[in-house]
């Protein structure tokens, strides 16, 4: 919340990037909602299986973000940045 207030007031114009933050926030909320819906549907399976599947999905998304980071030139505002942020934000909500 502090970053939002600093960016909104214009005290530090380069400290807050609304595009990056909005992508992260939206994908985190989407990941949390998706996880809740999948868990609600799959209540009958054991928790251990769900934990393993969730952990493997997280690891895969983080690994894919690392591969993209190493494979493409990363410039501020480039599509690769948004893909990396999307993967990391979605995986943090799992």
C-alpha positions as CSV (number, residue, x, y, z in Angstrom):
1,X,0.0,0.0,0.0
2,X,2.9,2.3,0.7
3,X,4.1,1.9,-2.9
4,X,0.7,2.8,-4.2
5,X,0.5,6.0,-2.1
6,X,4.0,7.1,-3.1
7,X,3.2,6.5,-6.8
8,X,-0.2,8.2,-6.6
9,X,1.2,11.3,-5.0
10,X,4.0,11.6,-7.5
11,X,6.7,11.9,-4.9
12,X,8.9,9.4,-6.6
13,X,7.8,9.2,-10.3
14,X,10.0,6.3,-11.2
15,X,9.5,4.3,-7.9
16,X,6.1,2.8,-9.0
17,X,5.2,1.3,-12.3
18,X,1.4,1.0,-12.6
19,X,1.6,-1.5,-15.5
20,X,3.8,-4.0,-13.6
21,X,2.0,-3.7,-10.4
22,X,-1.5,-4.1,-11.9
23,X,-0.3,-7.2,-13.8
24,X,1.1,-8.7,-10.6
25,X,-2.0,-7.9,-8.6
26,X,-4.5,-9.2,-11.2
27,X,-2.6,-12.4,-11.7
28,X,-2.2,-13.0,-8.0
29,X,-5.9,-12.6,-7.5
30,X,-6.6,-14.8,-10.5
31,X,-4.2,-17.5,-9.2
32,X,-5.9,-17.4,-5.8
33,X,-9.4,-17.7,-7.3
34,X,-8.3,-20.5,-9.6
35,X,-6.7,-22.4,-6.8
36,X,-9.8,-22.1,-4.6
37,X,-12.1,-23.3,-7.4
38,X,-9.9,-26.3,-8.2
39,X,-9.6,-27.2,-4.6
40,X,-13.4,-26.9,-4.2
41,X,-14.0,-29.2,-7.1
42,X,-11.4,-31.7,-6.0
43,X,-12.3,-32.0,-2.3
44,X,-12.5,-35.7,-2.4
45,X,-8.8,-36.3,-3.3
46,X,-6.2,-36.5,-0.5
47,X,-4.6,-33.3,0.6
48,X,-1.1,-34.8,0.0
49,X,-1.9,-35.2,-3.7
50,X,-3.2,-31.7,-3.9
51,X,0.0,-30.4,-2.1
52,X,2.3,-32.2,-4.5
53,X,0.3,-31.0,-7.6
54,X,0.3,-27.4,-6.4
55,X,4.1,-27.5,-5.6
56,X,4.9,-29.0,-9.0
57,X,2.8,-26.3,-10.7
58,X,4.6,-23.6,-8.7
59,X,8.0,-25.0,-9.5
60,X,7.2,-25.3,-13.2
61,X,6.0,-21.7,-13.4
62,X,9.0,-20.4,-11.6
63,X,11.3,-22.5,-13.8
64,X,9.6,-21.2,-17.0
65,X,10.0,-17.6,-15.8
66,X,13.7,-18.3,-15.3
67,X,14.0,-19.8,-18.8
68,X,12.3,-16.8,-20.3
69,X,14.5,-14.4,-18.3
70,X,17.7,-16.1,-19.6
71,X,16.4,-16.5,-23.2
72,X,15.1,-13.1,-24.1
73,X,16.4,-9.6,-23.8
74,X,14.6,-8.0,-20.9
75,X,13.8,-4.3,-21.3
76,X,11.4,-2.4,-19.1
77,X,7.9,-2.7,-20.6
78,X,8.8,-5.5,-22.9
79,X,6.3,-8.4,-23.3
80,X,8.8,-10.8,-21.7
81,X,8.7,-8.8,-18.5
82,X,5.0,-9.1,-18.3
83,X,5.1,-12.8,-18.9
84,X,7.7,-13.3,-16.2
85,X,5.7,-11.2,-13.8
86,X,2.5,-13.1,-14.7
87,X,4.1,-16.5,-14.0
88,X,5.7,-15.5,-10.7
89,X,2.5,-13.7,-9.5
90,X,0.2,-16.6,-10.4
91,X,2.6,-19.1,-8.8
92,X,2.8,-17.2,-5.6
93,X,-1.0,-17.5,-5.2
94,X,-0.9,-21.3,-5.5
